Amino acid sequence: MDTFSLLARYDLRLPRYTSYPTAAQFDTRVNAKTYRRWLGAIPEGASTSLYLHVPFCASLCWFCGCNTSVVHSVGALERYARAMVAEIESVAAAIGHRLPVRHIHWGGGTPTALPAPLMQAIDAALRRYFIIDGATEIAIELDPRTLPGTAEVDLRALGIGRASLGVQDFSPLVQEAIGRHQSVAETRDAATVARAAGARSINLDLVYGLPQQTVASLEATIASVLEIEPDRIALYGYAHVPWMQKRQAVLAGFDLPDAAARLCQQTRAAAMLVEAGYRRIGLDHFAKPDDPMAQARGTPRLRRNFQGYTLDDAAVLIGFGASAISALPQGYAQNATRTIEYLDAIETATLATARGIARTAQDDLRSRIIERLMCDLTVDVASIADAAGMDGATLDDAWPQLEPLETDGLIRRNGAVVTITEAGWPFLRCVAACFDQYLDPQASRHAAAI
Ligand code: SF4
């Protein structure tokens, strides 16, 4: 059966598996009290990463699934920054000691929507309560269209070492459809500013499956992207979920590329990037051969977390801001998603945890298997179960689900080793889903897997 014939069978709505269990399983049994208890149990010296969510943008792009909104009022931005500082203080008090930080990630939204003095106030609070030094890698998401004139100085003051710039597609037709106008020149200029500010690694985000997008528009975009010479490129499939992200309803008037068209776009874009010398990483990332992520490919150093593929192996991830998710050894805890609810919670109750999930030993086992599959495209299920001291028979529900994928040539099995074939790469999430104990594909609210 050729790849396109398989689409009808495997074009399912599935998670991207940036965590397991996924956020779809979070509920209110995890609350601020739970989170405070988990924070208090973090041992001294535990390696830690910090995520800072800034849910503001200068304008909204209709395709975007991020938790963000347009806010220009300086008072509102100041209130949000004050809340983040207060949250940092509350979290630090619950931990009770200063943790060493490996990575800090400023995400959003558009982090630089906060004026530089507010970002610096948040940064200063982090440095007061955590151990942040020259070994801490600090990354930021940037919108090339709205970089302030002082960006180089501002980013240098924050110690930014890695920057991720949104592109999506340079086609004017696509940009008009998604409400995001951005030239190649301003993208190149933003990369230059970030590099001048000290960013040693530049990532560009591309998206396929957008309205008005074609293989030709994507080819032209990639040709321009290659001229900017990013160290990494992320190639995401557009996640059309208007039932979860209301702003995407604006795109209802367009015929979105169907599964076959999406697959053509993904396959052609990936081929161009590989031809240009980039190494393919997992589901949707590409890196230059000398980039640390490319060098980590096929080793346990390549990891997957809420930011996608990463080299961050910290035991603890603490998220600050509206909708931010923390990953602690005991489970996941997510802050209130709506900014106003986050602000009210922080101002009245010090923590803003709204939901989450406590992980079981079985969750941890399946999480490791899914992570290795998503990173390495192969996994030795028995070895992982042995290393975890778990009975491999608890995974027996996965094998019958994998059988049709093997018959269709999407995976190879050698005993308990499962390997994705070249034809199976676009279907990686379908393979990972076989190890997901919670997933009900019929009831799924996720985006299309291809
Ligand atoms: S794509 Fe970036 S700039 Fe556009 S709405 Fe989303 S976070 Fe904001």
Residues whose N, C-alpha, C, O or C-beta is under 5 A from the ligand:
A	BS01	SF4	C57 S59 L60 C61 C64 C66 T68 G108 G109 T110 D143 G166
